């Protein structure tokens, strides 16, 4: 199952996996589900009995106001166990929506309970994924409160490239970036017009080159410097956990 192989790649970035742990993950019974762009995958406040891994496409967490305004609070890409929180929380306080057409693999909470009861080290690694999500929230909150739009957008682009590169889904400083300017505005809390101005500025500076939905980074080190991006919060260094 590609979903499990992608998840294993993400876990191995942080620590070793024993053969029996890999077998246990491959033994999880998964159900595939397909969602079209903008579809709701999880709605806030609705009880959940399954958690899901992204197989294909991009997914967003978002909170909305009654007048339709929304804030995207995190993005998820293939290999992410994006609603593992619902295993314990049962209901989420935010929506999860498809940024692109996407495929997810769902596993029943009952099977996760069996897995975590029998594999303590694997349990710690799954727990760590939720801690990385929390660390990412804090980075994004800091950006929202203190960074200007240029740094904010550059940071998001750097983060998404590093996350995809780490599991072999991006390379050569090229990133397929499917967000519209409106969606990127919902990430950064700014208008699409402001997003467009910032992207033009980054292009003029030679920090990004755009070709449709694809971004090229001619000088990665300068982009990282502009973003003040430090990937430490993603915990991509393998060590005993």
CORSUL-V962827 format. One line per field, one symbol per residue. ss: DSSP state (A for helix, B for strand, O for the rest). phi: phi as a letter, one per 20 degrees, with the letter a starting at -180 (. if undefined). psi: psi as a letter, one per 30 degrees, with the letter a starting at -180 (. if undefined). A space follows every 10 residues. Layout:
ss = ???
phi = ???
psi = ???
//
This chain:
ss = OAAAAAAAAA AAOOOOOOAA AAAAAAOOOO BBBBBOOOOB BBOOOOOOOB BBBBBBOOBB BBBBOOOOOB BBBBBBOOOO BOOOOAAAAO OOOOBBBBOO OBBBBBBBAA AAAAAAAAOA AAAAAAAAAA AAAAAAAAAA AAAAAAOOAA AAAAAAAAAA AAAAAOOOOO BOOBBBOOOO AAAAAAAAOO OAAAAAAAAA AAAAOOOOBB BOOBBBOOOA AAAAAAAOOO AAAAOOOOOO O
phi = .gffffffgf fffdafcfgf ffffffeffd decdcegmfe ecdgnegddc ccdfebndcc ebccefenfb cedadccgnf efcfgfgdfm cdececcefc gbccddcfff fffffffdcf ffgfffgggf ffgfffgfff ffffecefff ffffffffff ffffffdmdb allccfceff fffffffemc fgffgfffff fffffmeccd bmeddddfcg ffffffelec fgfeleefaf c
psi = jeeeeeeeee efffllklef eeeeeffkjk kkkkklkfkk ekkkfkkkgl llkkekakkk klkllfgfkl kkflkklkfk ifhfefeefe klgllkljel klklkkkkee eeeeefffie eeeeeeeeee eeeeeeeeee eeeeffklee eeeeeeeeee eeeeefgggl lghkkjjfkl eeeeefefhl leeeeeeeee eeeefgflkk jbgkkkjeie eeeeeefhkj geffhgkklk .
//
